[in-house]
Amino acid sequence: MAKKLKTLVISDIHGNADALRAVINKEKNVDQSIFLGDALLSGPQAQETAELLHELDPDICIMGNHDEELLDPSIYAEWPAEWVAFNNAIIDSLTPDAIQPFNDYLPSGQYKLGSLEMYLHHGKTDSGSHAALPNATDDVLGTLDNHSGSPIVMFGHTHIQFTREVGKTTYINPGSVGQPRCGKLHACYGVFEGEQYSPRQVTYDPSGWLAALERMEALDPFPDFKKWIRDGLLNGFGIGENEPWTQFAAEGYD
């Protein structure tokens, strides 16, 4: 009987090496891995995260919107000053070797890895569409894979771990490794054992992330923003304790 391959599925690390390390340490016997995008921006442990990703060496890496910004900072040039300062400081801290692999990240599309046939997408929908959240309509989820009929569609971006069946297609969001938004300080990810999927979480010590944020002198002119970033990690709401994240937290999502 052929061995059932163990596949690690991760997304949305956002420069949180403490969280990524916790996932890697928990899932040591992985045969293959998939990364659904958003690796380094905007988090204070970007270089360390890049090195961990290099060691993990995912078999498939999908381009996320923040990965695009890493390669083309002009995308965020007109953002609020605090975000420009934050992202510029992160990029300035990276070695060329840390940035180069992102040039090879892949677009959304149909992929095969071992016995898994799937459509992979970072998860950002067109501006005219609603976000691919747990309460999204079936049609919104279908826009991720252009209603391809693929048996599995995996995506990230919304930072909420959930699985939905739409017809014969299973839509899977493994959640965010580095910035869950449902009020819990842990790292979310998923694992396939053969073709059987399970969502997983692991708690971790964020002291390294907090120390790295504190060392970011570029944010000294923006103390309120720096505190907002810090509080978002610690309270588990990432971009703020507001809707729809509080609703999903109350409903028990990770």
Secondary structure, DSSP 8 states (H G I E B T S, - for coil): -----EEEEE---TT-HHHHHHHHHH--S-SEEEE-S--STT-TTHHHHHHHHHHH--SEEB--HHHHHHH-GGGGTTS-HHHHHHHHHHHHTS-HHHHGGGGG-B-SEEEEETTEEEEE------TTS----TT--HHHHHHHTTT---SEEE--SS---EEEEETTEEEEE---SS---SS--SEEEEEEETTEEEEEEE----HHHHHHHHT-GGGTT-HHHHHHHHHHHHTT-SS-S-TTHHHHHHTT--
